[in-house]
Amino acid sequence: MKAIPKAALSGSLKDYRALKNSGLMSRAESFFDWQDLRRQHGLWPYARSTSSAPRPRSEIRTDAGEASSGVNFASQDYLSLSSHPRIKAAATEAIDKYGVHSAGSAALLGNTAYSLQLSATLSDFLGGREVVLYPTGWAAGYGAIQGFVRSDDHVVIDMLAHSCLQAGAAAATQKVHYFRHLDLDAVARRLANIRTGDAKNGILVVTESLFSMHSDAPDLRALRNVCDAYGASLLVDCAHDFGCMGEDGLGRIGQQEMLGEIDIVIGSFSKTFASNGGFVAVKTRAAAEYLRYYSAPHTFSNALSPVQAVTVLEALSIIRSGEGKELRHELRDNVNHLREAMTRSGREVLGEPSPIVPVRVGGEALGRLASKYLSIFAGIANLVEFPAVPLGQSRFRFQVMAAHTAEDVEAMVAAFNRAMDSAEAELERIQAGAGTQQPATFDADQVPLDGTLTAT
Ligand SMILES: Cc1ncc(COP(=O)(O)O)c(C=O)c1O
């Protein structure tokens, strides 16, 4: 194996964000050189594809075309609904009836009987809120802020809020105020400051009910009280917990009994509802109608296809049923098992129990090497590194599914431990200037279900 150059183990996507020179296209070359160097050394773990359904054991390919298979903790299919027979049957029937395309934006002729039924059913699940559908969760987060906030208004936003929320805020106003992650006092101080100088414009406080890189959550009641004290509205993005957490599936908003208290609820269908798509739920018909014509990704983008709408509708019906409750319990048990097993093997597990289990690795070089070895040891999980998380705090984000078995969990932990040991050893060799060694190879079929692993 070729020695790994230092450049492949250092640098980050942030280095290439603000490229300067007049060639808008050609200046991407420097990024590509760095990315491709990582790719050539098996250190580019992004843009992989699945060659099978996103199941607990999956086949994947890197973006260089290298195939592997293993135990899969990298898919966002928390309740394992993506291959549910009822959903597949409903989707097939919808194709027979409607074809595959909605052929218009929802503001024109893009709605179908399925999307109307989905809005109504989701509204009922959300206690009568008005629901506006979007082509993706990203579009919903962006579109809600861009739709409601104007250039004189203020957005006060958690510094770790998702890209769609940050982009929506930046598109809407220059008065964007970031506050330290989950820091209620910082929100209160900022709101007091704003209100001292500006009593007449709007303020939107933006947060998430479950942060996807840290698996932590705000105290929504306390945040609501702070908003009320300063006449601010509250937006909560519940992309990762809606449908898959809480006894009834209403996520942390339900667990904290805050459903009626939040002005704007954002949701995504892409984690639990087996489809692309998203929604914004507001309290009044007027607010919903306003969004339909002033929120660009709803007004000017094609509506959910009939297949997507019926998929989410069927998923919602399962989520609300006894089966949904059982799936949530299975998911919760798997989450607890994975967190305990990682902790038992000396790993630092971050945040609170949720379908996202972040496990700290540390430096970027170690993370990249660990990710390379994880595939070799038949484990599939996503590495998250700077700038998605702070520098030196790379981590693996294990995403748990209801369909994982106890054996899958044990196999993942064993593969991860092996990967970390190998990565640490290789990093030491590199730092000592001794270059790299050919790693022992492992075959996915040789990962026994008791989680131990045999080198070939
Ligand atoms: C908080 C949050 N909002 C929105 C999105 C985007 O959702 P979608 O994948 O449906 O576009 C994500 C996806 O990761 C997210 O984590």
The ligand as a Gaussian input file, in Angstrom:
#p B3LYP/6-31G(d) Opt

LIG

0 1
 C      -32.425000      19.353000      11.273000
 C      -32.570000      18.992000       9.836000
 N      -33.412000      19.703000       9.077000
 C      -33.582000      19.401000       7.774000
 C      -32.895000      18.368000       7.171000
 C      -33.074000      18.098000       5.722000
 O      -34.000000      17.087000       5.513000
 P      -34.163000      16.389000       4.106000
 O      -33.166000      15.288000       4.036000
 O      -35.559000      15.882000       4.130000
 O      -33.953000      17.407000       3.047000
 C      -32.039000      17.591000       7.933000
 C      -31.341000      16.472000       7.291000
 O      -30.347000      15.968000       7.661000
 C      -31.846000      17.922000       9.290000
 O      -30.994000      17.234000      10.050000

